């Protein structure tokens, strides 16, 4: 059986989205954190995201 792993970004006060439900945009991340995230994502067998996330990230 495979593991289920959640990777989620939020502000320190717990917000996941900005006003009116819009994305807050990306925050600068250290190179080491980017490498860690990309390593985990590249090994995923399935990537599940919500409709809004898909619509925002799909073109990339």
C-alpha positions in Angstrom: 0.0 0.0 0.0 1.3 3.5 -0.9 1.6 6.4 1.5 -0.6 9.4 1.1 1.4 12.6 1.5 -0.1 16.1 1.7 2.1 19.1 0.8 0.4 22.4 1.5 1.4 26.0 1.8 -0.1 28.4 4.3 0.8 31.6 6.1 2.0 31.5 9.7 -1.5 32.6 10.9 -3.1 29.7 9.0 -4.4 31.3 5.8 -4.3 29.2 2.7 -6.0 31.7 0.3 -6.1 35.5 0.0 -9.1 37.8 0.1 -12.2 36.7 -1.9 -10.7 33.2 -2.3 -7.9 34.3 -4.6 -4.4 32.9 -4.6 -2.0 34.9 -2.5 0.8 34.2 -5.0 4.1 32.6 -4.4 6.5 33.6 -1.7 10.3 33.3 -2.2 11.6 30.0 -1.0 15.2 28.9 -0.3 16.7 26.7 -3.0 17.0 23.8 -0.6 13.2 23.8 0.1 12.5 24.0 -3.6 14.7 21.0 -4.2 13.0 19.1 -1.4 9.5 19.8 -2.8 10.5 19.0 -6.4 12.0 15.7 -5.3 8.8 14.7 -3.5 6.6 15.7 -6.3 8.7 14.0 -9.0 8.4 10.7 -7.1 4.6 10.9 -6.7 2.6 8.2 -8.5 -0.5 10.4 -8.6 -0.9 14.1 -8.1 -4.3 15.3 -6.9 -5.4 18.9 -6.8 -8.6 20.9 -6.7 -10.2 22.6 -9.6 -9.0 26.1 -8.8 -5.4 24.9 -8.3 -5.5 22.9 -11.5 -6.9 25.9 -13.5 -4.1 28.1 -12.1 -1.3 25.6 -12.5 -2.5 23.7 -15.6 -0.9 26.1 -18.1 2.6 25.5 -16.6 
